[in-house]
Amino acid sequence: MRRAGIAAGSLTLFVLAGAAPAFAQSTGKEPAGGAALAEAIAATAGALVASALAIYLIAGHRSGRIKLLARIGSWAERHTGLPAWASLPSMLLGVSLLTAVLGMYWDISLHIDNGRDAGPLANPAHYLILIGLYGVLVAGVFSIALAGRERPTRTAVHLGGDWWAPVGGLMMAACGAFALTGFPLDDMWHRLFGQDVTLWGPTHLMLIGGASLATLGGMVLMGEAITTVGRDAEREATPWVYHVRRALLVGGFLVALSTFQAEFDFGVPQFRAVHQPILIMLAAGIGLVTTRLYLGRGGALLAVFGYVLIRGFLTVMVGGVWGQTPPHFPLYIVEALLVEAVFARAGGRSPVLSGAIAGALTGTIGLAAEWAWSHIWMPIPWSGSLFPEAAIAGLITAVAAGAVGGFVGGSLTGRSGVLMSRADGRRLVSADRRAALAGGLALMAVIGWALPMSESGPERAQVTLRDVDRGEQRTVAASVRLEPRDSVKDPEFMNVTAWQGGGSVVDPLQKVGPGIYRTTKPIPVYGGWKSTLRIQQGDALISMPLFMPKDEAIPAAGLPARASFTRVFQPDIEVLQRERKQDVSPALTLIAYLTVLAIALSLVALISWSLLRVDGRAARPSAQPGRTRRARAELV
């Protein structure tokens, strides 16, 4: 079975690696308002067939007619020592999430380098995302199906009749369904509002958020299984396998929290630069504190090890094997060391308080370390103009995120003492939950504070272009004179960004005089390339196009790159997202956003309820003390 899995995985990567070069750059004729009807029907039919097969397999397992699911579950249980309802779904979840996140980063790089798809089924990365997210849903459903007809764990939820759902399995199924809902809603969104080429679009956040929270469901599921058995049999049997599997599990959680930074990882942020340190501190605070509590001593370092392993694999695949713009990533190593140091001396402190203390250190020392790392490898290094704004916002975020991480980690471990060491602090009390709620509200406030953007800055610029390559693939060097000259003093970033022509270029401008700047790399101004001068200063993010191709699907006329010209600056969103429709009713926009928000809040409520249930029910005596033995008998 293992050899077959390796062979299948290798064949899949080989096929996908060969498919990447076939994805052509944008021609300006690709649809800009939703998928073609035939492709929507084909995708729906494929989903219905896959769902029918899954339902058939589960129904056959429950009736005893089909033994396949039981046999695979028995195999997983023998190799992990944990109940099949946790071991098999956790394996499937890991493979599914890795597939989905690989597809996600490949998809982002394809859109950055090549522009819009000819159709959703013409983008090979979409298949990975769909298969991965569907696997997340199936993993959660399989957990419920394998739980049997008796209560599998004291935290399980009674669904009616003889159906019981482990909380982690329920979370995984809900997150998978939430993420998959984002696909049809995304197509509807593009039909209503046009293409919004940003990672932070509402339906895009549904896809990312659902997959991200599914990792938490996997951690809950494993915790339920270990608590039920009373020990972690996998750790006792094969320590190295335990450490690798746990590193990938908790590393996946840190990867999931970091996916919201992807626009910064690729060098095309469409929001203020201060969001990057805020998002890094959010991921460090929640992710590292949670994993330290979840695994005990060394948990934060194990999470960073798994995180770097996964992110390194994604960078090699996207940037190396497939030859697209590679994603960069923060390190979190210093932050992990600080979290470990704080919890090593936690004593009887609340995990929420310890998390906040760890956040205070990561929000200062850890933030400084990430600032240094940004100058080593990130596409847009952090400039001094980010401070003190980034330092204050980063510190608040880290403290609040650490408190939230303390609540999440404390909830995951429950009160049974199976997963949490006494050295990690006391169990959660009501004050901890209120503090975590305050931390969550603080996180929303900081992110919301950084969202509004103005249009202040230079009004226009005089541009002189000198040809570097005069052939069909024309590239130029640009000299830029701002008007007024003193309108840019200390920007967070000021660069020429070129993308969607078969690659990407991010070129920081060099100042040569008062209000006068020049490029340092050849800038492409041909074919499907979109080249624009971008300035982010204070709360303003503005752009001035240097070259834009003709786009028949929007439609939009081209902007040529003449030897010299003067153009006005515009809001960055109007230049980078010129496919968006401008004549949409404000009422329709409000209804659409509120609908997506309501769906998202329902998932957040379910996750919060699940964590409270795991924390509150873990101390109660099991209603089925012999459940594990009976479950094993059923699987044979």
C-alpha positions, -999 to +999 in steps of 0.1 A: +000+000+000+028+024+009+046+017-024+014+022-044+008+055-027+044+067-034+041+056-071+007+074-074+020+105-059+051+105-081+030+100-112+007+128-102+036+153-097+051+142-130+019+149-149+014+182-132+050+193-137+046+187-174+013+206-175+027+238-161+046+251-192+015+245-213-003+273-194+000+303-217+001+339-208-030+361-209-042+372-244-068+397-231-096+375-245-100+352-214-135+355-197-135+382-170-170+376-156-173+340-145-169+305-159-184+294-192-217+275-186-203+242-200-174+243-176-197+251-147-219+221-156-188+198-160-174+208-126-208+203-109-212+169-125-178+158-113-186+169-078-219+150-079-202+118-090-175+121-063-202+127-037-223+098-049-192+074-046-185+087-011-221+082+000-222+047-015-190+038+003-203+051+037-237+035+033-221+002+024-198+004+054-227+012+078-247-017+065-218-041+066-221-048+028-188-030+019-157-038+039-132-015+022-135+014+046-133-009+076-102-026+063-084+006+056-094+019+090-081-012+107-048-008+089-045+028+101-054+018+136-028-009+137-001+015+125-009+043+150-025+026+180-053+051+178-090+045+169-098+043+132-122+072+134-091+094+141-061+077+125-075+073+090-092+107+087-060+124+101-039+107+074-064+117+047-066+152+060-028+157+059-026+145+023-056+166+013-044+198+029-009+195+013-026+189-020-048+220-016-021+243-004+002+232-032-026+240-056-032+273-039+003+286-042+007+273-077-026+290-087-015+323-072+018+321-091+000+313-123-022+343-120+007+366-112+028+353-141+001+346-167-031+366-158-066+352-161-075+316-169-091+307-202-116+289-179-116+273-144-109+238-159-080+252-180-059+259-148-042+227-136-038+242-101-076+243-097-077+205-098-053+203-069-073+228-049-106+211-056-093+176-049-076+188-017-106+206-003-129+177-012-106+154+006-109+176+037-147+172+036-145+135+030-119+131+059-144+147+083-173+126+070-152+094+072-145+102+109-182+103+116-188+071+096-160+052+113-171+063+148-196+034+148-230+032+165-218+039+200-204+071+215-167+070+205-155+097+229-169+117+257-168+149+236-187+133+207-218+150+193-250+130+189-264+136+154-295+115+159-303+078+158-271+058+161-249+085+145-221+100+166-196+126+155-162+133+171-159+170+175-127+171+153-144+152+125-174+175+127-150+205+125-132+190+095-164+183+076-178+218+083-145+235+072-143+214+040-179+222+032-173+259+039-142+260+017-159+241-012-189+265-010-164+292-019-160+278-055-195+283-068-198+315-048-165+327-064-179+322-099-211+340-089-190+368-074-171+372-107-203+373-127-217+401-105-185+421-098-159+410-124-125+396-116-110+408-083-074+397-086-066+398-049-061+370-024-083+389+001-115+388-019-144+375+002-149+342-016-111+337-018-109+341+020-137+314+023-115+290+004-084+298+025-102+302+058-120+269+055-088+250+047-069+268+075-094+260+102-096+223+091-060+219+105-075+228+139-101+202+134-074+176+128-056+186+160-089+183+179-096+149+164-061+136+174-066+150+209-099+133+213-084+100+202-054+102+226-077+112+255-100+083+248-071+057+246-054+073+276-020+075+260-003+083+227+005+048+214+022+061+183+048+080+204+056+050+224+058+026+195+078+046+169+091+079+182+105+092+149+072+085+130+054+103+158+076+133+156+073+135+118+036+131+118+031+156+146+055+181+130+035+180+098+002+183+117+012+213+138+034+227+110+004+226+088-015+247+113+012+273+112+012+271+074-025+276+073-023+307+095+004+321+072-015+317+039-032+351+045+002+367+039+005+352+004+003+385-015+033+398+005+051+364-001+049+370-039+057+407-037+023+420-050+005+433-019-027+452-026-030+465+010-008+486+032+026+472+041+019+473+078-004+443+073+026+420+068+041+424+103+005+423+117-003+390+100+031+375+109+026+383+145-010+369+144+002+336+130+031+334+154+010+342+185-019+319+177+001+291+160+031+288+182+014+291+215-013+267+205+012+241+193+033+245+224+004+237+246-009+210+223+024+190+222+041+202+253+078+209+255+093+215+221+059+218+204+065+253+190+099+242+176+083+211+161+057+233+145+084+255+129+102+224+116+071+211+100+062+246+087+096+251+070+095+216+056+061+223+040+068+258+028+102+248+015+085+220-005+060+245-019+087+269-029+107+242-047+077+229-065+063+263-076+095+281-082+118+252-092+098+224-108+071+245-124+092+275-130+068+301-118+073+331-094+084+314-061+066+322-029+088+335+000+079+331+037+088+343+072+108+320+095+092+321+130+123+305+145+131+332+170+094+335+179+093+297+186+123+299+209+107+327+228+074+308+232+093+277+244+112+299+270+081+314+284+062+281+288+093+264+303+087+286+333+049+288+332+044+273+366+008+276+377+000+305+353-030+305+331-021+294+295-038+325+283-016+347+305+015+327+294+004+331+258+001+369+263+036+371+279+050+350+250+032+374+226+049+404+243+083+389+235+074+378+200+059+412+193+093+429+201+123+405+197+105+382+173+093+412+152+128+425+150+140+391+138+114+391+110+124+426+101+160+414+096+148+384+076+127+406+053+160+422+041+175+388+034+148+371+014+114+387+012+104+404-021+097+438-005+120+444+025+105+463+055+115+500+054+122+522+084+091+542+076+070+512+090+081+522+125+068+530+150+035+522+134+044+485+127+061+481+161+030+492+180+005+473+158+027+442+158+031+442+196-007+446+202-013+419+176+012+395+191-001+399+227-037+395+216-028+365+194-008+349+222-039+351+245-061+336+218-035+309+212-035+302+250-072+297+249-071+274+218-042+254+231-058+251+265-091+240+250-074+214+228-057+198+258-088+197+279-087+189+316-078+153+315-041+159+317-033+134+289-019+161+265-010+190+288+019+189+312+015+204+346+044+227+338+023+244+311+000+260+337-034+255+351-066+247+332-088+273+316-113+292+337-140+318+329-115+347+331-093+331+305-122+328+281-131+365+286-094+374+281-092+354+249-124+370+236-109+404+243-078+393+224-099+382+194-117+416+193-083+433+195-071+413+165-101+424+145-096+460+156-059+461+145-066+445+111-096+467+106-076+498+115-050+490+088-076+484+060-087+519+050-065+535+023-064+570+010-052+585-023-028+611-010+006+615-026+019+627-059-007+638-085+012+628-116+046+618-129+066+626-160+082+594-173+111+590-198+118+555-211+150+542-226+149+510-246+170+482-232+157+456-257+141+470-289+129+436-302+095+421-301+100+415-264+107+451-256+121+461-222+129+496-209+146+516-182+125+543-168+132+577-153+104+591-132+099+628-121+071+632-095+048+662-093+049+677-068+085+667-062+082+667-024+051+645-023+070+613-015+094+615+015+097+581+032+074+555+015+068+520+029+076+508-007+079+524-040+085+501-070+077+492-105+056+460-106+053+441-138+032+409-140+009+387-160+031+387-191+048+353-185+066+362-153+068+390-127+092+418-119+093+438-087+119+466-090+125+491-061+131+525-075+164+543-069+163+579-058+186+601-079+174+635-069+145+655-053+114+638-066+134+619-093+137+582-094+149+555-119+144+518-123+173+493-117+159+463-138+146+460-174+109+465-173+088+445-199+064+466-220+050+441-245+024+414-250+003+407-220+025+424-194+010+450-170+037+474-158+028+500-132+045+524-107+033+517-072+037+539-041+026+529-006+031+558+018+013+562+051-023+551+046-021+557+008-016+531-019-016+546-054-004+535-089+004+549-123+004+526-153+035+525-175+021+499-199-012+481-202-023+457-229-056+459-247-082+437-230-111+428-251-130+409-224-135+438-201-132+458-225-103+481-220-080+500-243-043+495-241-019+521-227+013+523-248+048+528-234+059+558-254+094+573-251+080+600-228+046+607-212+029+622-182+001+603-164-019+608-132-018+585-102-049+564-094-060+543-065-039+511-067-070+489-068-082+506-100-050+497-118-043+462-105-079+452-106-091+468-137-112+438-145-136+448-117-170+461-128-175+498-119-213+500-124-225+475-097-253+486-074-241+495-039-271+476-024-261+445-043-225+448-031-237+452+005-260+421+002-231+400-013-207+410+015-232+404+042-240+370+028-204+359+028-199+374+063-229+355+077-215+322+063-181+330+078-194+339+112-214+307+113-182+287+108-164+308+134-193+301+159-191+264+152-153+264+158-157+283+190-184+260+202-163+230+194-134+243+214-156+250+244-171+216+241-137+199+240-125+219+270-157+214+290-165+178+283-130+164+286-132+160+324-165+141+324-164+103+328-167+084+296-201+069+289-185+041+269-153+030+287-149-001+265-155+017+232-120+014+219-120-024+222-154-027+206-144-004+178-114-026+170-137-057+170-160-040+145-131-032+121-118-067+119 
